[in-house]
């Protein structure tokens, strides 16, 4: 699936109507997952037919086109990206852009269940940093949150990644009445192993069984609770994503806050998201999208693809409209997070 190597910025960079360079592409390689986290999926999910998915070669083609237009960071997501068959061949192919210098970072977000199997291979393909989604260190609570997950497998995967030389960051969704009483413990554990922690507010995406209002915990409350015991100092560290970080003096580690509900972080958004069907979402919290699958399947030449990308970025909005509807308890957008990519 190797394509011709490219040089950085062989075409004009993609810039949205608000002057923001599009330098970060998140790619959902599958909507499938081996977990059913209560804030992400319904227990009885209906997944996309495999015939609707982009092939790995097509994903590579789109990613390469974005790299040619100034994208410096690629993140593979899902669902759970490591459940997609032969996904390592995609990492292997995309790693050529790391080698050429066209790409700064190739990374992924994972639930960690398959890291033990793939960590060494990922490191070999230039993956230096990953995000692992982990909301609790309590095995019983972990099973309740993920419905199907095994905490020991995830912890083993994290250890395998660390041994392979991959820097791990823990992502945790703050859930009211579920894990809010152990966020401090999660932070101390992560920092003790040299891992940073990012906390995320639950987002109103897709119909799920629990109510969003029941799950939602403002991170302003979490931060205030931590400040009762710890010294939090604002830190300029950035990863290209929406998190804003503080350094905890007592532990030496970083805690990031992603606050789509209580503080709109859109003013510096440099990201777009490609789904596994080739749909490009210019904003996580909006329904407007562009069909890149049609463009790449209409021609072996990339001219149509680049025109479709340009037209899509010209419609990128200034910000999202996330809101938890307390009157009707409906999601802000109908698609599940696993479809768009975490």
C-alpha positions as semicolon CSV with decimal commas, in nm:
position;residue;x (nm);y (nm);z (nm)
1;X;0,000;0,000;0,000
2;X;0,301;0,230;-0,028
3;X;0,241;0,549;-0,220
4;X;0,499;0,788;-0,354
5;X;0,677;0,979;-0,081
6;X;0,589;1,345;-0,061
7;X;0,772;1,654;0,039
8;X;0,623;1,882;0,304
9;X;0,374;2,137;0,168
10;X;0,374;2,030;-0,196
11;X;0,046;2,225;-0,219
12;X;-0,085;2,536;-0,046
13;X;-0,169;2,475;0,321
14;X;-0,531;2,436;0,426
15;X;-0,656;2,742;0,614
16;X;-1,012;2,784;0,741
17;X;-1,225;3,103;0,711
18;X;-1,099;3,222;1,049
19;X;-0,731;3,200;0,957
20;X;-0,663;2,875;1,144
21;X;-0,415;2,637;0,982
22;X;-0,546;2,280;0,961
23;X;-0,246;2,092;1,094
24;X;-0,409;1,800;1,279
25;X;-0,614;1,516;1,128
26;X;-0,787;1,257;1,345
27;X;-0,884;0,942;1,157
28;X;-1,139;0,690;1,281
29;X;-1,028;0,366;1,118
30;X;-1,328;0,172;1,251
31;X;-1,651;0,235;1,441
32;X;-1,613;-0,104;1,613
33;X;-1,481;-0,155;1,963
34;X;-1,429;-0,442;2,204
35;X;-1,574;-0,226;2,485
36;X;-1,917;-0,066;2,523
37;X;-1,841;0,233;2,746
38;X;-2,158;0,377;2,894
39;X;-2,086;0,736;2,783
40;X;-1,988;0,637;2,429
41;X;-2,200;0,348;2,302
42;X;-2,523;0,166;2,350
43;X;-2,478;-0,191;2,472
44;X;-2,650;-0,327;2,162
45;X;-2,471;-0,131;1,889
46;X;-2,536;-0,167;1,517
47;X;-2,207;-0,118;1,337
48;X;-2,142;-0,005;0,982
49;X;-2,128;-0,271;0,709
50;X;-1,768;-0,342;0,618
51;X;-1,841;-0,260;0,253
52;X;-1,903;0,103;0,354
53;X;-1,558;0,147;0,507
54;X;-1,260;0,304;0,341
55;X;-0,989;0,052;0,268
56;X;-0,662;0,103;0,452
57;X;-0,509;0,210;0,120
58;X;-0,778;0,475;0,081
59;X;-0,720;0,601;0,435
60;X;-0,350;0,629;0,355
61;X;-0,433;0,824;0,040
62;X;-0,647;1,079;0,224
63;X;-0,396;1,112;0,508
64;X;-0,116;1,168;0,259
65;X;-0,317;1,437;0,084
66;X;-0,363;1,617;0,416
67;X;0,008;1,589;0,493
68;X;0,078;1,748;0,155
69;X;-0,145;2,040;0,263
70;X;0,026;2,111;0,593
71;X;-0,104;1,852;0,837
72;X;0,174;1,779;1,086
73;X;-0,004;1,538;1,318
74;X;-0,206;1,224;1,248
75;X;-0,400;1,045;1,519
76;X;-0,569;0,711;1,452
77;X;-0,880;0,651;1,656
78;X;-1,199;0,443;1,650
79;X;-1,401;0,284;1,797
80;X;-1,092;0,098;1,902
81;X;-0,835;0,137;1,621
82;X;-0,640;-0,177;1,707
83;X;-0,939;-0,405;1,643
84;X;-0,931;-0,326;1,271
85;X;-0,779;-0,609;1,074
86;X;-0,428;-0,539;0,939
87;X;-0,424;-0,190;1,090
88;X;-0,051;-0,226;1,153
89;X;0,004;-0,208;0,778
90;X;-0,149;0,140;0,786
91;X;0,084;0,249;1,066
92;X;0,375;0,104;0,871
93;X;0,279;0,295;0,556
94;X;0,208;0,626;0,729
95;X;0,538;0,607;0,914
96;X;0,716;0,703;0,592
97;X;0,596;1,059;0,649
98;X;0,770;1,060;0,986
99;X;1,088;0,938;0,819
100;X;1,067;1,201;0,544
101;X;1,008;1,484;0,791
102;X;0,669;1,572;0,640
103;X;0,493;1,465;0,961
104;X;0,579;1,555;1,319
105;X;0,372;1,292;1,495
106;X;0,188;0,967;1,426
107;X;-0,013;0,856;1,725
108;X;-0,333;0,688;1,840
109;X;-0,600;0,684;2,106
110;X;-0,677;0,337;2,237
111;X;-0,857;0,161;2,520
112;X;-0,538;-0,035;2,582
113;X;-0,692;-0,382;2,553
114;X;-0,463;-0,485;2,264
115;X;-0,154;-0,280;2,348
116;X;0,028;-0,579;2,492
117;X;0,019;-0,736;2,144
118;X;0,105;-0,429;1,937
119;X;0,315;-0,191;2,151
120;X;0,656;-0,296;2,019
121;X;0,539;-0,283;1,659
122;X;0,386;0,061;1,708
123;X;0,713;0,189;1,851
124;X;0,892;0,050;1,548
125;X;0,668;0,256;1,320
126;X;0,758;0,581;1,492
127;X;0,474;0,605;1,743
128;X;0,629;0,788;2,038
129;X;0,322;0,895;2,235
130;X;-0,026;0,749;2,281
131;X;-0,345;0,824;2,471
132;X;-0,508;0,544;2,669
133;X;-0,869;0,586;2,777
134;X;-0,904;0,473;3,140
135;X;-1,171;0,605;3,376
136;X;-1,112;0,402;3,692
137;X;-0,864;0,170;3,864
138;X;-1,142;-0,026;4,034
139;X;-1,188;-0,359;3,846
140;X;-1,559;-0,387;3,923
141;X;-1,628;-0,025;3,833
142;X;-1,417;-0,064;3,519
143;X;-1,635;-0,355;3,412
144;X;-1,950;-0,150;3,476
145;X;-1,824;0,150;3,279
146;X;-1,691;-0,050;2,983
147;X;-1,948;-0,329;3,013
148;X;-1,705;-0,580;2,858
149;X;-1,358;-0,462;2,958
150;X;-1,085;-0,634;3,160
151;X;-0,881;-0,387;3,365
152;X;-0,583;-0,623;3,401
153;X;-0,546;-0,643;3,022
154;X;-0,547;-0,265;2,994
155;X;-0,290;-0,220;3,271
156;X;-0,074;-0,485;3,107
157;X;-0,101;-0,301;2,777
158;X;0,002;0,027;2,936
159;X;0,307;-0,140;3,087
160;X;0,396;-0,295;2,749
161;X;0,377;0,046;2,584
162;X;0,598;0,203;2,849
163;X;0,854;-0,077;2,814
164;X;0,854;-0,018;2,437
165;X;0,953;0,344;2,500
166;X;0,614;0,493;2,418
167;X;0,501;0,783;2,634
168;X;0,151;0,717;2,768
169;X;-0,108;0,979;2,860
170;X;-0,422;0,870;3,043
171;X;-0,756;1,010;2,930
172;X;-1,043;0,989;3,177
173;X;-1,403;1,100;3,131
174;X;-1,533;1,259;3,450
175;X;-1,864;1,091;3,536
176;X;-2,087;1,225;3,808
177;X;-2,151;0,970;4,080
178;X;-1,932;0,712;3,905
179;X;-1,563;0,804;3,922
180;X;-1,564;1,157;4,064
181;X;-1,448;1,026;4,402
182;X;-1,133;0,862;4,258
183;X;-1,000;1,122;4,017
184;X;-0,735;1,216;4,272
185;X;-0,625;0,851;4,302
186;X;-0,611;0,821;3,923
187;X;-0,394;1,132;3,906
188;X;-0,153;1,014;4,177
189;X;-0,123;0,671;4,011
190;X;-0,058;0,816;3,665
191;X;0,193;1,074;3,785
192;X;0,370;0,807;3,991
193;X;0,441;0,620;3,668
194;X;0,547;0,931;3,479
195;X;0,219;0,958;3,287
196;X;0,011;1,273;3,248
197;X;-0,365;1,270;3,298
198;X;-0,628;1,448;3,090
199;X;-0,983;1,483;3,221
200;X;-1,275;1,516;2,978
201;X;-1,630;1,636;3,024
202;X;-1,892;1,396;2,891
203;X;-2,019;1,510;2,550
204;X;-2,377;1,489;2,419
205;X;-2,319;1,261;2,119
206;X;-2,546;0,973;2,017
207;X;-2,835;0,806;2,193
208;X;-2,723;0,597;2,491
209;X;-2,906;0,437;2,780
210;X;-2,786;0,659;3,070
211;X;-2,904;1,020;3,064
212;X;-2,643;1,284;2,982
213;X;-2,764;1,503;3,266
214;X;-2,701;1,220;3,511
215;X;-2,346;1,166;3,379
216;X;-2,232;1,527;3,342
217;X;-1,972;1,657;3,589
218;X;-1,830;2,007;3,523
219;X;-1,452;2,001;3,535
220;X;-1,457;2,335;3,715
221;X;-1,584;2,139;4,015
222;X;-1,314;1,874;3,973
223;X;-1,043;2,138;3,950
224;X;-1,172;2,316;4,259
225;X;-1,165;1,991;4,456
226;X;-0,807;1,921;4,350
227;X;-0,704;2,274;4,447
228;X;-0,824;2,210;4,801
229;X;-0,534;1,966;4,841
230;X;-0,284;2,036;4,563
231;X;-0,105;2,334;4,412
232;X;-0,207;2,365;4,046
233;X;0,002;2,593;3,825
234;X;-0,107;2,680;3,470
235;X;0,134;2,523;3,222
236;X;0,186;2,624;2,855
237;X;0,231;2,261;2,746
238;X;0,022;2,176;2,437
239;X;-0,016;1,858;2,232
240;X;-0,212;2,009;1,942
241;X;-0,544;1,913;2,096
242;X;-0,797;2,108;2,304
243;X;-0,664;2,027;2,652
244;X;-0,539;2,306;2,877
245;X;-0,284;2,189;3,133
246;X;-0,180;2,256;3,489
247;X;0,124;2,118;3,664
248;X;0,068;1,967;4,007
249;X;0,353;2,082;4,232
250;X;0,318;1,792;4,474
251;X;0,342;1,520;4,207
252;X;0,534;1,695;3,930
253;X;0,288;1,572;3,668
254;X;0,045;1,743;3,434
255;X;-0,333;1,739;3,444
256;X;-0,521;1,846;3,133
257;X;-0,879;1,967;3,117
258;X;-1,098;1,925;2,807
259;X;-1,413;2,128;2,865
260;X;-1,646;2,126;2,563
261;X;-1,947;2,197;2,783
262;X;-1,830;2,456;3,036
263;X;-1,566;2,639;2,831
264;X;-1,567;2,651;2,453
265;X;-1,209;2,584;2,337
266;X;-1,272;2,643;1,968
267;X;-1,086;2,970;1,911
268;X;-0,762;2,792;1,821
269;X;-0,908;2,474;1,666
270;X;-0,667;2,325;1,413
271;X;-0,841;1,987;1,382
272;X;-1,067;1,799;1,145
273;X;-1,193;1,441;1,171
274;X;-1,217;1,172;0,905
275;X;-1,454;0,882;0,969
276;X;-1,394;0,527;0,857
277;X;-1,647;0,582;0,575
278;X;-1,458;0,880;0,434
279;X;-1,680;1,150;0,582
280;X;-1,487;1,457;0,692
281;X;-1,627;1,647;0,990
282;X;-1,490;1,997;1,020
283;X;-1,623;2,026;1,377
284;X;-1,691;1,755;1,636
285;X;-2,003;1,935;1,756
286;X;-2,161;2,009;1,417
287;X;-2,337;1,786;1,164
288;X;-2,195;1,955;0,853
289;X;-1,960;1,718;0,671
290;X;-1,795;1,643;0,338
291;X;-1,782;1,314;0,145
292;X;-1,419;1,241;0,060
293;X;-1,490;0,877;-0,028
294;X;-1,674;0,984;-0,343
295;X;-1,381;1,202;-0,446
296;X;-1,116;0,934;-0,408
297;X;-1,325;0,666;-0,577
298;X;-1,417;0,890;-0,870
299;X;-1,058;0,924;-0,989
300;X;-0,713;0,780;-0,932
301;X;-0,584;1,135;-0,957
302;X;-0,595;1,337;-0,635
303;X;-0,720;1,660;-0,795
304;X;-1,083;1,587;-0,701
305;X;-0,979;1,492;-0,350
306;X;-0,790;1,817;-0,297
307;X;-1,083;2,021;-0,429
308;X;-1,319;1,840;-0,192
309;X;-1,081;1,906;0,099
310;X;-1,054;2,275;0,013
311;X;-1,431;2,314;-0,017
312;X;-1,483;2,137;0,317
313;X;-1,231;2,352;0,506
314;X;-1,393;2,664;0,361
315;X;-1,702;2,567;0,565
316;X;-1,525;2,498;0,895
317;X;-1,728;2,681;1,163
318;X;-1,587;2,905;1,432
319;X;-1,703;2,673;1,710
320;X;-1,933;2,396;1,824
321;X;-2,282;2,414;1,972
322;X;-2,262;2,142;2,238
323;X;-2,540;2,161;2,492
324;X;-2,706;1,907;2,716
325;X;-3,077;1,953;2,654
326;X;-3,235;1,931;2,998
327;X;-3,589;1,957;2,860
328;X;-3,574;1,680;2,601
329;X;-3,256;1,495;2,705
330;X;-3,146;1,465;2,344
331;X;-2,785;1,456;2,219
332;X;-2,646;1,765;2,050
333;X;-2,550;1,549;1,752
334;X;-2,701;1,215;1,660
335;X;-2,386;1,021;1,572
336;X;-2,195;0,832;1,840
337;X;-1,842;0,935;1,931
338;X;-1,722;0,596;1,801
339;X;-1,842;0,694;1,451
340;X;-1,664;1,030;1,445
341;X;-1,352;0,918;1,625
342;X;-1,235;1,008;1,974
